[in-house]
Structures are given as C-alpha cells and as structure tokens.
C-alpha cells in the first residue's frame, strides 16, 4: 500500500501540474496483484502472485491468500471433482508463491527433515522418556467438557425440581423432557453452538483449549506443506461463516494434502505421505498435551484417523497386526506432532496470538503471523 502511494505521488507530479495531481484517477497505478484482487478472480490473483518481479506487502499477501482460500460454489455432476482439484492446485500454488517471495519461509520445512521420532515401536516408556513429563494418557482425548456438563446438568436439574415445586407440578419430568428437547434441537439445528457458548462462559479454559487445539492442526499442516484453507474456532462462528472449515457447521481446520489425494485416487499411498497426514490429524491432541499436559478435545480426530488407517492399513502398512499397527501409528503421529510443535514453539505462540486476535477471520493474516516480522498483533484484529 505504501509503495502504491509513492508511485502515485511520483508519477502525477511528473505528468501534471501540482494543482491537478489530486484529480488523476488512481486505478491506472494499481499493481498487477492489486488489479487481480480488484477483479475478484482467484486464478488471476495467484497468477499475479507468482510473478516475483513485483513488490508485495504483507497486507496484500494476506489478501491474496484469503482470495485463494475462498470456497467457490461447486458445480453439479461430473465437473465437481475436477473443480475441487483445480481449487486445491490453485491454493497450493499460492502457498508456493508466498514461499518463493520469502513470506512463507517455514511452509513445508518439515518435509525435508527427518521425523523427530523415526522408530515405530512407540511404547508408553518411550513416550515418557522423549517427552520428559508426559504419559500415553496425555494423548488420549478425555470427555472434554463432560465434567463441566455434569456439573451444569446437576445444577439445572436441581433448579428444575425447585421450579416444579413452586409451580405446583406433581413431577419435574416435563421440565426434564423440555430441557432434553432443547439440547437435542441445539445439536441438530445449531451443531451444539448454544451449548458450546454456555460451556465457554462457564469455563474460560474451554475456549482457550479450542484455539490451541486448532493451532496445532494449522501449524503442523503448514510446516509439513499441506495448504490450510480455513479455520473456525467455534460452532457459533461456523454457523455465520462461509469459510472452508465452516462447511461442516462446526469448529475445525480445513487442510488438504495434494499428494495424498492423488495417491488415494491411484490406490498407492507411500508411507511418508501417510505419516505426514497422520501427524497433522493428531496435531490438535499434540498441542493440548504440550500446553496442558493432557487432551480434552480430539475424539473426532482420533476416530477419523482410526477409520482411515483401518481402511488402508492392510494395503499400505503391510502389517500382520492391523489393529496394533493402527494404535502404534496414532501414538507415533501424536508424539512426532508434539516434538515438532515444541521445536517451533515461537511460531505456535505467534499463531495462537493471531487466532485469538482475529478469530481467523482472515486466514491469510493468520498464516503470515507464523513467520518472523509478521504484522503487529494489535493491528490484526482491526
């Protein structure tokens, strides 16, 4: 933005008398990237971004990534798959272009380095030795807000019993059934957004854990070269948001691995690709274990990973003990995820601060905050 203003001032002074300079139309002085952004066409934006001969501010870089991450309406029929692959390819090119410009220097750095843990036999004793203060239980998602819901439910039940007596009701059963109906309606219609809001109000750590959980997914995907398309930090925000991760109506992170998708289509997934995917999926659990010593969220992540591995383990891991190999792969991925996050703790903390400041409204701003010299966080929420 400052460069554009400088060019405008220099050019108009040279071509026009000073008193007429302010009337000159500014559109002609937009940079190629600015013109592409003004057009609203994601392909044009990424193409302009790939031209590294033009200067680019961090603000414009974030806007370019936001545009590339925008979810386009999928065509019906046979063109949907091709459109999705084109969208993924464009987003991957955007991240690569930002890396080529030095704005995403940590993108994909984890691919070229050995995993922190290379051995496959990840025992509880080995986990304790490598982490120094964690156990296998630290990576097992607990009931999350279960205890909190038990307390709130008990308080509500007592209140309903007292209310039923005050109203002269023979039994509090109708009130119990009404509450159960409201909870079910919240789950079906609002993906639990109302309940989540209540839990966050009752316990501030609940929201803090969600931010750090999603930060684990986002940072590990970034470090391992998997383009992140969106991040939503609560079911309530997902209901009012059209970002990529909001497509399932809940909090989460949307990322993809182009190599994994291509391998899945061909039916031949390399072990290195499988390892990378499992580390990112277990990244939320790893982040909670790093920050709190245990994990409350991540049951859905764990379930999705187990299902994926169970469907592929025989053909891709070649084990005589598929169930044991699935469990070991999950432990291996969680441990590697934790050690990678520890190695990049400064980047993780910057990412958490950016997520808390912006609520991930701009995924471009969030991703660039991972790097050194990012925009000051007090300006990110503006």
N, C-alpha and C positions, 0 to 999 in steps of 0.2 A: 504493500500500500504506500509506503514512503517513497519507494522507487518510482511508482507511477506519478505521484505528485511532483517529484523532482523533474521528471521528464516533461510533464505538462508545463511547469513553470519555465523550463529552459526553452522549449520549442515555441511556446506562444510569444515569449519575449523576442525571439529572433524573427518571427514572421509578421507580427502585428505591432502596431503602436501600443504602448503600455496601457492607454486608456481603453483599448478594445480587447485586451488579452482575456479578461474575465468572461467575455461573451462567447469565446470559442467553444465549440461542442467538444466534450471530453471523450466521447465514445471512440474517436479515432486513435486515442492514446492508450487504449486498453492493451495489455499484453496478450499474447496468444492464449495463455492459461485463463486470464480474466474473461476473454471473449468466449472461450469454451464454457466456462462456468455460467456466463450470462445466457448461453444458449440452452442450458439445462440438459444437454445430451451427455450422458456418461461416457460414451465411447470417445467423443471429441475431447472431453476433459482428460481422459487417460492418455490419449494420443499426444495432446499438448504437453502433458506432464513428462512424457518420455523424451521430449526434446530438451536435453540438459544444457543447451546453449543459452537458454533464457533464465534469468534470475527468478527466484521463487521465495517468498516469505513463508514463515511458519503458518501464518494465518491462512494464506492461500493454499498451502499444502494440506492443512486440516480440512478446508472446504472441498478440495479435490477428493480426499479420501471419503468424506461424507457423501459426495455425489456418487462415487464408485460403489459405496456400500448401500445406496438406496435400493430398495426392493422394487423391481418393476412388476407390473401385472403380468402374470404368466399366461401365455397363450393356451388355448384349449387343444386337446388332441395330441397328435404326434409331435408337434413342434415344442411342447413343454420341456422335454428333456434337452433338446438342442439349445433352447433359450437359457436353461439353467446352466449348462456347460459354458455357454458364452458369457454369462454373468460371472461365473466363477473365474474364468480365464481373464476377464477384464479386471476383476478385483486383484487377482494375483499379479497382473502386470502393474497395477497401481502401486502395490507394496514394493515391487522390484524397482520401479521408477523412483520411489522415495528413497530406497536404499542407495541407488546409483547417485542420487543427489546428496547423499550424506545425512539425510534427515531421518533415516531408519536404519542406523548402522548395526543395531542389535537384532534386526529381523533375520531369523534363520541361523544365528550364530551357533545354536546348539546342535545343528545338523553335522557340522564339520568336526565336532569334538567327540571323544569317547564318552559314553554314558558314565555318570559318577559311579554307578554300580554295574559291573559287567557280568558278575556271576549270576546264575539263575536260581540257585538254591537259597532263597531269602527266608531264613528261619527267624523266629522271634528273637533268638540270641544275637543273630547277625544284625537285626534292626536296632536292638538296644545298643550294640557296640558302635554302629555307624552314626546313630543319631545322638548318642550320649545321654539323652534324657527322655526318650520316648519308647513305648512298647507297641506290640502289634495291635493292642486295643485302641491305641491312639488313632489308628487309621480305619477303625470300624465305625461307621456312622451310627450314632445313638438315636434315640427317639426325637432328637431335635427339640422342638418346643413342647414335647409331650408332657414333661413335668409341669411346665407352666400352664398348659391347658388343663391338667388335672386340678391344679390349684384354682384356676379361674372357674372351672366347671363346678368345683365343690362350693365356691363362694356363690355362684349363680344358683345352684340347687338349694342352698340354704335360704337365699333371698326369695326364691320361688315358693318354698314351703311357707315362709313367713307371710308372703303376699297372699297365698291361697287361704291362709287362716284369717287374714284381715278382710278378705273378700267374702268370707263365709263359705268357701268351697269345701266340699266333702273330701276332695283329694287334690294334690298338686299335679296329678297326672296330666291334665290338659295343658298346663303350663310347660311341663317337661316335653310333651309332644310338640308343642308350638316352637320351643327352642330348637328341638331336633330338626324340625322342618326348615327353620331359618338357616341353620348350619348347612343342611343339605342344599338349600337354594343357593347359598353363597358358593359352595363348591361347584355346583353345576353351572350357574349363571355367571359367576364372577371369579372362578378359578381360585377361590379362597381368599380373595383380596380383602374382604371385610375382616375375616379372622386374622389375617396377616397384619392388618393395621392395628387391631386390638393387641396382638402379641407384641408388636413393636412399641406400642405405647406403654405396655406393662413392663417391658424389659428392653432397655436401650441396646444391650449386647446382641439382641436378636438381629437388628438391622446391621450392626457392625459386622457380625459374622457373615451375613449375606454379601456385603461389599467385599470382604476379604476372600470369601469363597469364590466369587466370580472373578476377582482379580487374579486368583491362582490359575483359573482356566485361561484368562486373557493373556497373561504374561507368558505362560508356557507355550500357548499356541504361537505367540509372536516370536519367541526365542527359537521355536522349532520350525519356523517357516510355514505355518498354517494361517492363511489370511483370516482375520477376525472381521465379521461383517456387522455385528451388533452386540449390544449388551444391555440388558434390562435388569434393574435391581429390586423390583417388587412386582407382585401380581397386580397391584393397583396401578402402577405406572404402565404395565403391559396392556391394560385394558384401554388406555388412552393413547397408545403409541403404535406407530406403524413400522418401527424399526425391525430389522431382521429377526432378532431374538424374540420379539413380541408375537411372532406368528403362532406360537403355541399357547398364547394367553397367559404366560407365567414368567417369572424371573428366570433368567438364563443367559448364556452366551452362545452366539451363533458363529461357528467357525467351520472351515472345511479343509480337507487335505486332498488336493487335486490328484496326487499320485495314488492315494488310497482309492479314490473314486474310480480312477482309470483301471487300477488293478482289480477292483471288485467287478468291474464290467468284463474284464478279460478272464477272471477266475484264478488269477495267480498273484497272491499278495506276499511280498517279501517280508521277512522277519523285521527288518529295520523300519519298514513302513508301519507295521503292526505295533511295534514298540513305541514309535512316535505318537500314534493315535491314542494308545492306552495311557501314556503319560499325561497327555492333555486332558483326557476324560477324568483321570484321577487327580487333576490339578487342584480342584476345589477342596477335596478332602485333605490333600497335602498342605494347602495353605492354612486351613483351620488348625491342623496339627502343629504347624510351625508357630502360629500366633497364639493358640490357646492350649496346646498340649493334648487336644482331643478334637474330634469332629462330630458335630451335631447334624450337619447337612450332608447331602451326597448319597442318600439311599437310591434316588432315581439314577444318579450317575453310576453307582455300583451295579444296579440292576441292569442298566443298558449295556454296560461293559461285559457283564457276565453273559448276557444273552448273545451279544456279538461274538464273544470268544467261544461260547458253546456251539454256535453255528459254524464257526470257522476253524476251531482248534484241531479237529482231526485232519483237515486238509492242509493247514498252514503251519501248525506247530509239530505235527508228526509224533504225538505222544501216545504211549500206551495207557496213560492215566489222564484222560481229558479233564476230569473234574479237578484233580490235583494240580494239573498244569494251569487251568483257569485261575485257581486261587493263588498260585505262585506268581502268575503274570500280573495279577492285580496288586499283590504285595510289592513286586518288583517295580511296577509303574509308580505306585504311591511313594515308595522310598526314593526313587530317582527324581520324581517331581519335587519332593521336599528338599532334596540336596541341591537341585537346580535353583529352587527359589531362595534357598539360603545363600547360594553363590551370587545371586542377583537381588539381594535384599534391598539395596538402594533403589533399584528400578521398581521393585514391588512397592516400596513405600511411596514413591512418586505416583505410581499408578493408583494406589488406594486413595491418596490425597486428591487426585484428579477425579476419580469416580465419585468421591464424597462431595466435591465442589460442584460438579456438573451434572451428577446423576446420569452420566453417559448420554446426555442429550446430543453431544457431538462426538461420535466415535473417532473422528479424525483428531480432535483435540486430546482425547483420552490416550490414543495410541502414541501421539507425538510426545506426550508428557512422560513417557517411559524413558526417552532419551535425555542426555545431559543438555542443559541450556534451553529446556522447554520454556514455554510461556509461563510467567509467574502465576502460581495457582490462584492468587487473589483475583486475577483477571479472567480466569477460565469460566467462572460462574456468571459472568456478565452476559 
